[in-house]
Amino acid sequence: MLTLASLTESVILQRQEKLIDSGPQLRGIGSAKFGQNQFQMQIAGASCQPGKAAELVKRAMAFANSQMQNISWTFLPEREDHDIAAALEHEGFAKREDLRLMGKIGELNSPKFPAKDVIAEPIRSIYDMQEYERVAAWGFNNQQYVSNDYLAMRSAERWEEQQSQWYQYYVGKISGHVVSGAYISLWERVPTIYGVATIPTASGKGAAGTVMTELVKDIIGRGFPWTCLYVALGNPAEKLYTELGYTALLTLSTYYHSYY
């Protein structure tokens, strides 16, 4: 039986499955998952023996330093030992963000204020992908005008991702003009919605809710029974997501430490 509890466990598992690299020796201290790239070590799923949080963090820091890597550490306040968070702060880690994981089983609730003049549809052309990128730049970064070269480059990357079946993009249009958009992963056991954006001049008209509703119908039709998303704590968008039926599941706090 599908439950929000099983959804939560599936999301945590799919995040930690990406962290498959070696790390410091933690026998007798605790455990953690590690992922490495050229410049950064990612750490998540940490647990420690009583009184060993400080040593756990110092071991991880020494290992990252030996690899000439900075550290991004994901901590789950509702689940993990708060001594670890205290040890991170003591060692100079800065909290970069707090995200709320939200999940939904099945189709979304009908928007509280349906947007009758908004048409939501999947992106089917590179032109609409460029328009989505324009919406994202304006909606997220307050960049109303971006260069054509940037639009061409970024939209080509997104178009390739969609053609490769990594993501599905949707846009919302008013009178034929793209005003909102979002996309969803197709490669995760719990598909994740990303990039929900609306241009400021169309804000409050229900475009984002309409886009998300149609996007989730699409993904369910592909055989995925549930979806999730992340929202920054305090972001007003959480109200919309709650109205659409999403439930808050966990908080993910990201701490960062820079050596280089």
GUGUBA-593521 format. One record per residue (C-alpha): residue number from 1; residue in three letters; x, y, z. Coordinates in steps of 0.1 Angstrom, whole numbers. Last residue first. Layout:
BEGIN
<node><n>NUM</n><res>ALA</res><u>X</u><v>Y</v><w>Z</w></node>
...
***
This chain:
BEGIN
<node><n>260</n><res>TYR</res><u>395</u><v>264</v><w>-11</w></node>
<node><n>259</n><res>TYR</res><u>386</u><v>251</v><w>24</w></node>
<node><n>258</n><res>SER</res><u>349</u><v>258</v><w>23</w></node>
<node><n>257</n><res>HIS</res><u>323</u><v>244</v><w>47</w></node>
<node><n>256</n><res>TYR</res><u>286</u><v>242</v><w>38</w></node>
<node><n>255</n><res>TYR</res><u>256</u><v>230</v><w>58</w></node>
<node><n>254</n><res>THR</res><u>224</u><v>220</v><w>41</w></node>
<node><n>253</n><res>SER</res><u>192</u><v>215</v><w>62</w></node>
<node><n>252</n><res>LEU</res><u>166</u><v>191</v><w>48</w></node>
<node><n>251</n><res>THR</res><u>132</u><v>193</v><w>65</w></node>
<node><n>250</n><res>LEU</res><u>109</u><v>164</v><w>62</w></node>
<node><n>249</n><res>LEU</res><u>74</u><v>154</v><w>51</w></node>
<node><n>248</n><res>ALA</res><u>52</u><v>184</v><w>44</w></node>
<node><n>247</n><res>THR</res><u>21</u><v>173</v><w>26</w></node>
<node><n>246</n><res>TYR</res><u>11</u><v>183</v><w>-9</w></node>
<node><n>245</n><res>GLY</res><u>-26</u><v>185</v><w>-17</w></node>
<node><n>244</n><res>LEU</res><u>-28</u><v>214</v><w>-42</w></node>
<node><n>243</n><res>GLU</res><u>-37</u><v>237</v><w>-14</w></node>
<node><n>242</n><res>THR</res><u>-4</u><v>227</v><w>4</w></node>
<node><n>241</n><res>TYR</res><u>16</u><v>234</v><w>-28</w></node>
<node><n>240</n><res>LEU</res><u>0</u><v>269</v><w>-31</w></node>
<node><n>239</n><res>LYS</res><u>8</u><v>277</v><w>6</w></node>
<node><n>238</n><res>GLU</res><u>44</u><v>264</v><w>1</w></node>
<node><n>237</n><res>ALA</res><u>48</u><v>290</v><w>-26</w></node>
<node><n>236</n><res>PRO</res><u>50</u><v>317</v><w>1</w></node>
<node><n>235</n><res>ASN</res><u>87</u><v>306</v><w>7</w></node>
<node><n>234</n><res>GLY</res><u>93</u><v>306</v><w>44</w></node>
<node><n>233</n><res>LEU</res><u>113</u><v>273</v><w>44</w></node>
<node><n>232</n><res>ALA</res><u>126</u><v>268</v><w>9</w></node>
<node><n>231</n><res>VAL</res><u>105</u><v>244</v><w>-12</w></node>
<node><n>230</n><res>TYR</res><u>113</u><v>209</v><w>-24</w></node>
<node><n>229</n><res>LEU</res><u>90</u><v>187</v><w>-45</w></node>
<node><n>228</n><res>CYS</res><u>75</u><v>152</v><w>-45</w></node>
<node><n>227</n><res>THR</res><u>54</u><v>130</v><w>-68</w></node>
<node><n>226</n><res>TRP</res><u>33</u><v>98</v><w>-66</w></node>
<node><n>225</n><res>PRO</res><u>18</u><v>70</v><w>-86</w></node>
<node><n>224</n><res>PHE</res><u>42</u><v>70</v><w>-115</w></node>
<node><n>223</n><res>GLY</res><u>28</u><v>49</v><w>-144</w></node>
<node><n>222</n><res>ARG</res><u>32</u><v>73</v><w>-173</w></node>
<node><n>221</n><res>GLY</res><u>-4</u><v>85</v><w>-169</w></node>
<node><n>220</n><res>ILE</res><u>6</u><v>95</v><w>-134</w></node>
<node><n>219</n><res>ILE</res><u>34</u><v>117</v><w>-149</w></node>
<node><n>218</n><res>ASP</res><u>9</u><v>134</v><w>-172</w></node>
<node><n>217</n><res>LYS</res><u>-17</u><v>141</v><w>-145</w></node>
<node><n>216</n><res>VAL</res><u>12</u><v>155</v><w>-124</w></node>
<node><n>215</n><res>LEU</res><u>21</u><v>180</v><w>-152</w></node>
<node><n>214</n><res>GLU</res><u>-15</u><v>190</v><w>-158</w></node>
<node><n>213</n><res>THR</res><u>-20</u><v>199</v><w>-121</w></node>
<node><n>212</n><res>MET</res><u>15</u><v>216</v><w>-119</w></node>
<node><n>211</n><res>VAL</res><u>8</u><v>239</v><w>-149</w></node>
<node><n>210</n><res>THR</res><u>-27</u><v>249</v><w>-135</w></node>
<node><n>209</n><res>GLY</res><u>-12</u><v>256</v><w>-101</w></node>
<node><n>208</n><res>ALA</res><u>15</u><v>277</v><w>-116</w></node>
<node><n>207</n><res>ALA</res><u>-9</u><v>297</v><w>-137</w></node>
<node><n>206</n><res>GLY</res><u>-33</u><v>306</v><w>-110</w></node>
<node><n>205</n><res>LYS</res><u>-36</u><v>343</v><w>-117</w></node>
<node><n>204</n><res>GLY</res><u>-16</u><v>354</v><w>-86</w></node>
<node><n>203</n><res>SER</res><u>16</u><v>362</v><w>-105</w></node>
<node><n>202</n><res>ALA</res><u>11</u><v>369</v><w>-142</w></node>
<node><n>201</n><res>THR</res><u>31</u><v>402</v><w>-143</w></node>
<node><n>200</n><res>PRO</res><u>57</u><v>387</v><w>-120</w></node>
<node><n>199</n><res>ILE</res><u>66</u><v>359</v><w>-145</w></node>
<node><n>198</n><res>THR</res><u>58</u><v>325</v><w>-131</w></node>
<node><n>197</n><res>ALA</res><u>82</u><v>297</v><w>-121</w></node>
<node><n>196</n><res>VAL</res><u>80</u><v>261</v><w>-108</w></node>
<node><n>195</n><res>GLY</res><u>116</u><v>250</v><w>-116</w></node>
<node><n>194</n><res>TYR</res><u>115</u><v>214</v><w>-102</w></node>
<node><n>193</n><res>ILE</res><u>90</u><v>187</v><w>-96</w></node>
<node><n>192</n><res>THR</res><u>105</u><v>154</v><w>-84</w></node>
<node><n>191</n><res>PRO</res><u>94</u><v>120</v><w>-96</w></node>
<node><n>190</n><res>VAL</res><u>95</u><v>93</v><w>-68</w></node>
<node><n>189</n><res>ARG</res><u>113</u><v>63</v><w>-83</w></node>
<node><n>188</n><res>GLU</res><u>135</u><v>87</v><w>-101</w></node>
<node><n>187</n><res>TRP</res><u>143</u><v>88</v><w>-139</w></node>
<node><n>186</n><res>LEU</res><u>114</u><v>109</v><w>-152</w></node>
<node><n>185</n><res>SER</res><u>121</u><v>141</v><w>-133</w></node>
<node><n>184</n><res>ILE</res><u>96</u><v>169</v><w>-135</w></node>
<node><n>183</n><res>TYR</res><u>94</u><v>204</v><w>-151</w></node>
<node><n>182</n><res>ALA</res><u>77</u><v>237</v><w>-144</w></node>
<node><n>181</n><res>GLY</res><u>63</u><v>266</v><w>-163</w></node>
<node><n>180</n><res>SER</res><u>46</u><v>300</v><w>-163</w></node>
<node><n>179</n><res>VAL</res><u>38</u><v>330</v><w>-185</w></node>
<node><n>178</n><res>VAL</res><u>42</u><v>316</v><w>-220</w></node>
<node><n>177</n><res>HIS</res><u>21</u><v>337</v><w>-244</w></node>
<node><n>176</n><res>GLY</res><u>-6</u><v>322</v><w>-265</w></node>
<node><n>175</n><res>SER</res><u>-34</u><v>343</v><w>-249</w></node>
<node><n>174</n><res>ILE</res><u>-22</u><v>331</v><w>-215</w></node>
<node><n>173</n><res>LYS</res><u>1</u><v>301</v><w>-216</w></node>
<node><n>172</n><res>GLY</res><u>13</u><v>277</v><w>-190</w></node>
<node><n>171</n><res>VAL</res><u>44</u><v>256</v><w>-197</w></node>
<node><n>170</n><res>TYR</res><u>54</u><v>220</v><w>-191</w></node>
<node><n>169</n><res>TYR</res><u>88</u><v>203</v><w>-192</w></node>
<node><n>168</n><res>GLN</res><u>94</u><v>165</v><w>-189</w></node>
<node><n>167</n><res>TYR</res><u>127</u><v>154</v><w>-176</w></node>
<node><n>166</n><res>TRP</res><u>154</u><v>127</v><w>-182</w></node>
<node><n>165</n><res>GLN</res><u>137</u><v>113</v><w>-213</w></node>
<node><n>164</n><res>SER</res><u>167</u><v>120</v><w>-235</w></node>
<node><n>163</n><res>GLN</res><u>146</u><v>144</v><w>-256</w></node>
<node><n>162</n><res>GLN</res><u>138</u><v>162</v><w>-224</w></node>
<node><n>161</n><res>GLU</res><u>174</u><v>166</v><w>-213</w></node>
<node><n>160</n><res>GLU</res><u>183</u><v>176</v><w>-249</w></node>
<node><n>159</n><res>TRP</res><u>157</u><v>203</v><w>-248</w></node>
<node><n>158</n><res>ARG</res><u>170</u><v>216</v><w>-214</w></node>
<node><n>157</n><res>GLU</res><u>205</u><v>219</v><w>-228</w></node>
<node><n>156</n><res>ALA</res><u>193</u><v>236</v><w>-259</w></node>
<node><n>155</n><res>SER</res><u>172</u><v>260</v><w>-237</w></node>
<node><n>154</n><res>ARG</res><u>204</u><v>270</v><w>-218</w></node>
<node><n>153</n><res>MET</res><u>225</u><v>277</v><w>-249</w></node>
<node><n>152</n><res>ALA</res><u>198</u><v>295</v><w>-269</w></node>
<node><n>151</n><res>LEU</res><u>186</u><v>316</v><w>-240</w></node>
<node><n>150</n><res>TYR</res><u>222</u><v>326</v><w>-231</w></node>
<node><n>149</n><res>ASP</res><u>229</u><v>336</v><w>-267</w></node>
<node><n>148</n><res>ASN</res><u>196</u><v>355</v><w>-269</w></node>
<node><n>147</n><res>SER</res><u>207</u><v>376</v><w>-239</w></node>
<node><n>146</n><res>VAL</res><u>185</u><v>379</v><w>-209</w></node>
<node><n>145</n><res>TYR</res><u>158</u><v>406</v><w>-202</w></node>
<node><n>144</n><res>GLN</res><u>134</u><v>403</v><w>-173</w></node>
<node><n>143</n><res>GLN</res><u>161</u><v>391</v><w>-149</w></node>
<node><n>142</n><res>ASN</res><u>143</u><v>390</v><w>-116</w></node>
<node><n>141</n><res>ASN</res><u>163</u><v>359</v><w>-107</w></node>
<node><n>140</n><res>PHE</res><u>136</u><v>333</v><w>-101</w></node>
<node><n>139</n><res>GLY</res><u>106</u><v>345</v><w>-121</w></node>
<node><n>138</n><res>TRP</res><u>125</u><v>365</v><w>-147</w></node>
<node><n>137</n><res>ALA</res><u>151</u><v>339</v><w>-155</w></node>
<node><n>136</n><res>ALA</res><u>126</u><v>311</v><w>-152</w></node>
<node><n>135</n><res>VAL</res><u>101</u><v>328</v><w>-176</w></node>
<node><n>134</n><res>ARG</res><u>129</u><v>333</v><w>-202</w></node>
<node><n>133</n><res>GLU</res><u>140</u><v>297</v><w>-198</w></node>
<node><n>132</n><res>TYR</res><u>103</u><v>287</v><w>-204</w></node>
<node><n>131</n><res>GLU</res><u>102</u><v>309</v><w>-235</w></node>
<node><n>130</n><res>GLN</res><u>134</u><v>292</v><w>-248</w></node>
<node><n>129</n><res>MET</res><u>117</u><v>258</v><w>-242</w></node>
<node><n>128</n><res>ASP</res><u>87</u><v>271</v><w>-261</w></node>
<node><n>127</n><res>TYR</res><u>109</u><v>279</v><w>-291</w></node>
<node><n>126</n><res>ILE</res><u>127</u><v>245</v><w>-288</w></node>
<node><n>125</n><res>SER</res><u>93</u><v>229</v><w>-295</w></node>
<node><n>124</n><res>ARG</res><u>70</u><v>204</v><w>-278</w></node>
<node><n>123</n><res>ILE</res><u>68</u><v>217</v><w>-243</w></node>
<node><n>122</n><res>PRO</res><u>39</u><v>200</v><w>-225</w></node>
<node><n>121</n><res>GLU</res><u>7</u><v>219</v><w>-221</w></node>
<node><n>120</n><res>ALA</res><u>-11</u><v>242</v><w>-197</w></node>
<node><n>119</n><res>ILE</res><u>-37</u><v>267</v><w>-210</w></node>
<node><n>118</n><res>VAL</res><u>-44</u><v>296</v><w>-186</w></node>
<node><n>117</n><res>ASP</res><u>-76</u><v>317</v><w>-191</w></node>
<node><n>116</n><res>LYS</res><u>-97</u><v>296</v><w>-167</w></node>
<node><n>115</n><res>ALA</res><u>-72</u><v>298</v><w>-139</w></node>
<node><n>114</n><res>PRO</res><u>-89</u><v>279</v><w>-112</w></node>
<node><n>113</n><res>PHE</res><u>-89</u><v>296</v><w>-78</w></node>
<node><n>112</n><res>LYS</res><u>-86</u><v>269</v><w>-51</w></node>
<node><n>111</n><res>PRO</res><u>-67</u><v>247</v><w>-76</w></node>
<node><n>110</n><res>SER</res><u>-82</u><v>213</v><w>-79</w></node>
<node><n>109</n><res>ASN</res><u>-64</u><v>188</v><w>-57</w></node>
<node><n>108</n><res>LEU</res><u>-34</u><v>171</v><w>-73</w></node>
<node><n>107</n><res>GLU</res><u>-35</u><v>136</v><w>-88</w></node>
<node><n>106</n><res>GLY</res><u>-22</u><v>106</v><w>-69</w></node>
<node><n>105</n><res>ILE</res><u>1</u><v>105</v><w>-38</w></node>
<node><n>104</n><res>LYS</res><u>16</u><v>138</v><w>-28</w></node>
<node><n>103</n><res>GLY</res><u>49</u><v>147</v><w>-12</w></node>
<node><n>102</n><res>MET</res><u>67</u><v>177</v><w>3</w></node>
<node><n>101</n><res>LEU</res><u>103</u><v>180</v><w>13</w></node>
<node><n>100</n><res>ARG</res><u>110</u><v>213</v><w>31</w></node>
<node><n>99</n><res>LEU</res><u>143</u><v>230</v><w>24</w></node>
<node><n>98</n><res>ASP</res><u>166</u><v>248</v><w>48</w></node>
<node><n>97</n><res>GLU</res><u>195</u><v>266</v><w>32</w></node>
<node><n>96</n><res>ARG</res><u>233</u><v>274</v><w>34</w></node>
<node><n>95</n><res>LYS</res><u>239</u><v>268</v><w>70</w></node>
<node><n>94</n><res>ALA</res><u>275</u><v>278</v><w>76</w></node>
<node><n>93</n><res>PHE</res><u>300</u><v>252</v><w>89</w></node>
<node><n>92</n><res>GLY</res><u>325</u><v>267</v><w>113</w></node>
<node><n>91</n><res>GLU</res><u>336</u><v>237</v><w>133</w></node>
<node><n>90</n><res>HIS</res><u>312</u><v>245</v><w>161</w></node>
<node><n>89</n><res>GLU</res><u>283</u><v>248</v><w>136</w></node>
<node><n>88</n><res>LEU</res><u>290</u><v>213</v><w>123</w></node>
<node><n>87</n><res>ALA</res><u>293</u><v>199</v><w>158</w></node>
<node><n>86</n><res>ALA</res><u>259</u><v>214</v><w>168</w></node>
<node><n>85</n><res>ALA</res><u>244</u><v>199</v><w>137</w></node>
<node><n>84</n><res>ILE</res><u>259</u><v>165</v><w>146</w></node>
<node><n>83</n><res>ASP</res><u>247</u><v>168</v><w>182</w></node>
<node><n>82</n><res>HIS</res><u>212</u><v>172</v><w>168</w></node>
<node><n>81</n><res>ASP</res><u>212</u><v>134</v><w>160</w></node>
<node><n>80</n><res>GLU</res><u>193</u><v>128</v><w>128</w></node>
<node><n>79</n><res>ARG</res><u>156</u><v>123</v><w>121</w></node>
<node><n>78</n><res>GLU</res><u>135</u><v>155</v><w>123</w></node>
<node><n>77</n><res>PRO</res><u>165</u><v>177</v><w>118</w></node>
<node><n>76</n><res>LEU</res><u>177</u><v>160</v><w>86</w></node>
<node><n>75</n><res>PHE</res><u>212</u><v>171</v><w>78</w></node>
<node><n>74</n><res>THR</res><u>228</u><v>175</v><w>44</w></node>
<node><n>73</n><res>TRP</res><u>265</u><v>183</v><w>44</w></node>
<node><n>72</n><res>SER</res><u>282</u><v>201</v><w>15</w></node>
<node><n>71</n><res>ILE</res><u>320</u><v>200</v><w>20</w></node>
<node><n>70</n><res>ASN</res><u>349</u><v>216</v><w>1</w></node>
<node><n>69</n><res>GLN</res><u>374</u><v>194</v><w>-15</w></node>
<node><n>68</n><res>MET</res><u>412</u><v>193</v><w>-16</w></node>
<node><n>67</n><res>GLN</res><u>412</u><v>155</v><w>-11</w></node>
<node><n>66</n><res>SER</res><u>432</u><v>157</v><w>21</w></node>
<node><n>65</n><res>ASN</res><u>409</u><v>185</v><w>32</w></node>
<node><n>64</n><res>ALA</res><u>378</u><v>163</v><w>26</w></node>
<node><n>63</n><res>PHE</res><u>394</u><v>136</v><w>47</w></node>
<node><n>62</n><res>ALA</res><u>402</u><v>160</v><w>75</w></node>
<node><n>61</n><res>MET</res><u>367</u><v>174</v><w>75</w></node>
<node><n>60</n><res>ALA</res><u>350</u><v>140</v><w>76</w></node>
<node><n>59</n><res>ARG</res><u>372</u><v>130</v><w>105</w></node>
<node><n>58</n><res>LYS</res><u>364</u><v>163</v><w>123</w></node>
<node><n>57</n><res>VAL</res><u>327</u><v>158</v><w>118</w></node>
<node><n>56</n><res>LEU</res><u>327</u><v>123</v><w>132</w></node>
<node><n>55</n><res>GLU</res><u>349</u><v>133</v><w>161</w></node>
<node><n>54</n><res>ALA</res><u>325</u><v>161</v><w>171</w></node>
<node><n>53</n><res>ALA</res><u>295</u><v>137</v><w>169</w></node>
<node><n>52</n><res>LYS</res><u>311</u><v>110</v><w>190</w></node>
<node><n>51</n><res>GLY</res><u>294</u><v>115</v><w>223</w></node>
<node><n>50</n><res>PRO</res><u>269</u><v>87</v><w>218</w></node>
<node><n>49</n><res>GLN</res><u>278</u><v>68</v><w>186</w></node>
<node><n>48</n><res>CYS</res><u>271</u><v>87</v><w>154</w></node>
<node><n>47</n><res>SER</res><u>247</u><v>88</v><w>124</w></node>
<node><n>46</n><res>ALA</res><u>251</u><v>105</v><w>91</w></node>
<node><n>45</n><res>GLY</res><u>227</u><v>101</v><w>62</w></node>
<node><n>44</n><res>ALA</res><u>243</u><v>128</v><w>41</w></node>
<node><n>43</n><res>ILE</res><u>278</u><v>140</v><w>30</w></node>
<node><n>42</n><res>GLN</res><u>287</u><v>156</v><w>-3</w></node>
<node><n>41</n><res>MET</res><u>323</u><v>163</v><w>-11</w></node>
<node><n>40</n><res>GLN</res><u>332</u><v>191</v><w>-33</w></node>
<node><n>39</n><res>PHE</res><u>357</u><v>203</v><w>-59</w></node>
<node><n>38</n><res>GLN</res><u>363</u><v>175</v><w>-84</w></node>
<node><n>37</n><res>ASN</res><u>333</u><v>155</v><w>-75</w></node>
<node><n>36</n><res>GLN</res><u>327</u><v>133</v><w>-45</w></node>
<node><n>35</n><res>GLY</res><u>297</u><v>115</v><w>-28</w></node>
<node><n>34</n><res>PHE</res><u>297</u><v>102</v><w>7</w></node>
<node><n>33</n><res>LYS</res><u>272</u><v>84</v><w>29</w></node>
<node><n>32</n><res>ALA</res><u>276</u><v>84</v><w>67</w></node>
<node><n>31</n><res>SER</res><u>285</u><v>62</v><w>96</w></node>
<node><n>30</n><res>GLY</res><u>294</u><v>63</v><w>133</w></node>
<node><n>29</n><res>ILE</res><u>324</u><v>65</v><w>156</w></node>
<node><n>28</n><res>GLY</res><u>335</u><v>29</v><w>162</w></node>
<node><n>27</n><res>ARG</res><u>345</u><v>25</v><w>126</w></node>
<node><n>26</n><res>LEU</res><u>344</u><v>59</v><w>108</w></node>
<node><n>25</n><res>GLN</res><u>373</u><v>55</v><w>84</w></node>
<node><n>24</n><res>PRO</res><u>370</u><v>85</v><w>60</w></node>
<node><n>23</n><res>GLY</res><u>350</u><v>84</v><w>28</w></node>
<node><n>22</n><res>SER</res><u>345</u><v>63</v><w>-3</w></node>
<node><n>21</n><res>ASP</res><u>320</u><v>72</v><w>-30</w></node>
<node><n>20</n><res>ILE</res><u>285</u><v>59</v><w>-34</w></node>
<node><n>19</n><res>LEU</res><u>263</u><v>90</v><w>-27</w></node>
<node><n>18</n><res>LYS</res><u>237</u><v>88</v><w>-55</w></node>
<node><n>17</n><res>GLU</res><u>218</u><v>61</v><w>-36</w></node>
<node><n>16</n><res>GLN</res><u>214</u><v>85</v><w>-7</w></node>
<node><n>15</n><res>ARG</res><u>190</u><v>107</v><w>-26</w></node>
<node><n>14</n><res>GLN</res><u>170</u><v>78</v><w>-39</w></node>
<node><n>13</n><res>LEU</res><u>168</u><v>63</v><w>-4</w></node>
<node><n>12</n><res>ILE</res><u>156</u><v>95</v><w>12</w></node>
<node><n>11</n><res>VAL</res><u>129</u><v>98</v><w>-15</w></node>
<node><n>10</n><res>SER</res><u>118</u><v>62</v><w>-11</w></node>
<node><n>9</n><res>GLU</res><u>116</u><v>66</v><w>27</w></node>
<node><n>8</n><res>THR</res><u>94</u><v>96</v><w>23</w></node>
<node><n>7</n><res>LEU</res><u>71</u><v>79</v><w>-2</w></node>
<node><n>6</n><res>SER</res><u>68</u><v>49</v><w>21</w></node>
<node><n>5</n><res>ALA</res><u>57</u><v>73</v><w>50</w></node>
<node><n>4</n><res>LEU</res><u>33</u><v>91</v><w>26</w></node>
<node><n>3</n><res>THR</res><u>16</u><v>58</v><w>20</w></node>
<node><n>2</n><res>LEU</res><u>13</u><v>34</v><w>-9</w></node>
<node><n>1</n><res>MET</res><u>0</u><v>0</v><w>0</w></node>
***
